[in-house]
Amino acid sequence: MSSTETGQVTGTKDKDYNLIWFTEACLSNQLRMETYIQDAEREGDSELAELFRKAQAESRKGAEKGKELLRQRLAG
């Protein structure tokens, strides 16, 4: 996919759609990381579990920022 795609391929060049997608991806990643954390803990790999916890925390931050921007834009 070209880094200059602005809607010609997907038909979607809406920055608000991009924000919605980003927020959903962050939320989805949080759920995925929970599974990975459990897998690592089950195998006794605390180092890997901690890596996934950190990734989950970063995804949570991204989701919260995305949700806040969405709230602001929907209210305005």
ZADO-1210 file (C-alpha; in nm, 4 decimals, padded with zeros to 6 digits):
<atoms>
<atom x="00.0000" y="00.0000" z="00.0000" code="MET" pos="1"/>
<atom x="00.1313" y="00.3415" z="-00.0911" code="SER" pos="2"/>
<atom x="00.2144" y="00.5850" z="00.1873" code="SER" pos="3"/>
<atom x="00.0386" y="00.8537" z="-00.0180" code="THR" pos="4"/>
<atom x="-00.3021" y="00.6798" z="-00.0224" code="GLU" pos="5"/>
<atom x="-00.5605" y="00.9528" z="00.0359" code="THR" pos="6"/>
<atom x="-00.8820" y="00.7801" z="-00.0546" code="GLY" pos="7"/>
<atom x="-00.8229" y="00.6830" z="-00.4169" code="GLN" pos="8"/>
<atom x="-00.7784" y="00.3153" z="-00.3293" code="VAL" pos="9"/>
<atom x="-01.0048" y="00.2763" z="-00.0271" code="THR" pos="10"/>
<atom x="-01.2527" y="00.5509" z="-00.1015" code="GLY" pos="11"/>
<atom x="-01.1975" y="00.6754" z="00.2541" code="THR" pos="12"/>
<atom x="-00.9835" y="00.9803" z="00.3089" code="LYS" pos="13"/>
<atom x="-01.1781" y="01.0980" z="00.6102" code="ASP" pos="14"/>
<atom x="-00.9483" y="01.1885" z="00.8985" code="LYS" pos="15"/>
<atom x="-01.2298" y="01.1178" z="01.1441" code="ASP" pos="16"/>
<atom x="-01.2617" y="00.7643" z="01.0096" code="TYR" pos="17"/>
<atom x="-00.8870" y="00.7281" z="01.0618" code="ASN" pos="18"/>
<atom x="-00.9285" y="00.8365" z="01.4237" code="LEU" pos="19"/>
<atom x="-01.2084" y="00.5845" z="01.4757" code="ILE" pos="20"/>
<atom x="-00.9952" y="00.3098" z="01.3199" code="TRP" pos="21"/>
<atom x="-00.6961" y="00.4036" z="01.5383" code="PHE" pos="22"/>
<atom x="-00.9050" y="00.3963" z="01.8543" code="THR" pos="23"/>
<atom x="-01.0566" y="00.0585" z="01.7665" code="GLU" pos="24"/>
<atom x="-00.7131" y="-00.0841" z="01.6830" code="ALA" pos="25"/>
<atom x="-00.5772" y="00.0277" z="02.0211" code="CYS" pos="26"/>
<atom x="-00.8740" y="-00.1262" z="02.2035" code="LEU" pos="27"/>
<atom x="-00.8390" y="-00.4484" z="02.0060" code="SER" pos="28"/>
<atom x="-00.4674" y="-00.4618" z="02.0813" code="ASN" pos="29"/>
<atom x="-00.5388" y="-00.4347" z="02.4538" code="GLN" pos="30"/>
<atom x="-00.7518" y="-00.7480" z="02.4329" code="LEU" pos="31"/>
<atom x="-00.4893" y="-00.9321" z="02.2274" code="ARG" pos="32"/>
<atom x="-00.2151" y="-00.8395" z="02.4754" code="MET" pos="33"/>
<atom x="-00.4259" y="-00.9840" z="02.7599" code="GLU" pos="34"/>
<atom x="-00.4224" y="-01.3207" z="02.5819" code="THR" pos="35"/>
<atom x="-00.0470" y="-01.2944" z="02.5234" code="TYR" pos="36"/>
<atom x="00.0120" y="-01.2037" z="02.8901" code="ILE" pos="37"/>
<atom x="-00.1824" y="-01.5085" z="03.0022" code="GLN" pos="38"/>
<atom x="00.0076" y="-01.7309" z="02.7589" code="ASP" pos="39"/>
<atom x="00.3434" y="-01.6022" z="02.8846" code="ALA" pos="40"/>
<atom x="00.2420" y="-01.6387" z="03.2498" code="GLU" pos="41"/>
<atom x="00.1175" y="-01.9930" z="03.1894" code="ARG" pos="42"/>
<atom x="00.4626" y="-02.0762" z="03.0524" code="GLU" pos="43"/>
<atom x="00.6364" y="-01.9024" z="03.3448" code="GLY" pos="44"/>
<atom x="00.7934" y="-01.6329" z="03.1258" code="ASP" pos="45"/>
<atom x="00.7594" y="-01.3216" z="03.3394" code="SER" pos="46"/>
<atom x="00.9927" y="-01.1187" z="03.1162" code="GLU" pos="47"/>
<atom x="00.7683" y="-01.1723" z="02.8164" code="LEU" pos="48"/>
<atom x="00.4540" y="-01.1121" z="03.0212" code="ALA" pos="49"/>
<atom x="00.5969" y="-00.7780" z="03.1326" code="GLU" pos="50"/>
<atom x="00.6741" y="-00.6793" z="02.7732" code="LEU" pos="51"/>
<atom x="00.3134" y="-00.7507" z="02.6804" code="PHE" pos="52"/>
<atom x="00.1877" y="-00.5564" z="02.9852" code="ARG" pos="53"/>
<atom x="00.3876" y="-00.2541" z="02.8713" code="LYS" pos="54"/>
<atom x="00.2507" y="-00.2875" z="02.5180" code="ALA" pos="55"/>
<atom x="-00.0990" y="-00.3175" z="02.6623" code="GLN" pos="56"/>
<atom x="-00.0486" y="-00.0006" z="02.8686" code="ALA" pos="57"/>
<atom x="00.0651" y="00.1910" z="02.5614" code="GLU" pos="58"/>
<atom x="-00.2361" y="00.0695" z="02.3656" code="SER" pos="59"/>
<atom x="-00.4572" y="00.1792" z="02.6536" code="ARG" pos="60"/>
<atom x="-00.3036" y="00.5278" z="02.6375" code="LYS" pos="61"/>
<atom x="-00.3631" y="00.5468" z="02.2630" code="GLY" pos="62"/>
<atom x="-00.7224" y="00.4317" z="02.3036" code="ALA" pos="63"/>
<atom x="-00.7893" y="00.6871" z="02.5768" code="GLU" pos="64"/>
<atom x="-00.6437" y="00.9687" z="02.3659" code="LYS" pos="65"/>
<atom x="-00.8465" y="00.8542" z="02.0668" code="GLY" pos="66"/>
<atom x="-01.1673" y="00.8340" z="02.2699" code="LYS" pos="67"/>
<atom x="-01.1098" y="01.1816" z="02.4111" code="GLU" pos="68"/>
<atom x="-01.0622" y="01.3294" z="02.0646" code="LEU" pos="69"/>
<atom x="-01.3745" y="01.1503" z="01.9450" code="LEU" pos="70"/>
<atom x="-01.5756" y="01.2884" z="02.2379" code="ARG" pos="71"/>
<atom x="-01.4553" y="01.6409" z="02.1621" code="GLN" pos="72"/>
<atom x="-01.5357" y="01.6130" z="01.7938" code="ARG" pos="73"/>
<atom x="-01.8762" y="01.4592" z="01.8466" code="LEU" pos="74"/>
<atom x="-01.9669" y="01.7292" z="02.0986" code="ALA" pos="75"/>
<atom x="-01.8515" y="02.0075" z="01.8684" code="GLY" pos="76"/>
</atoms>
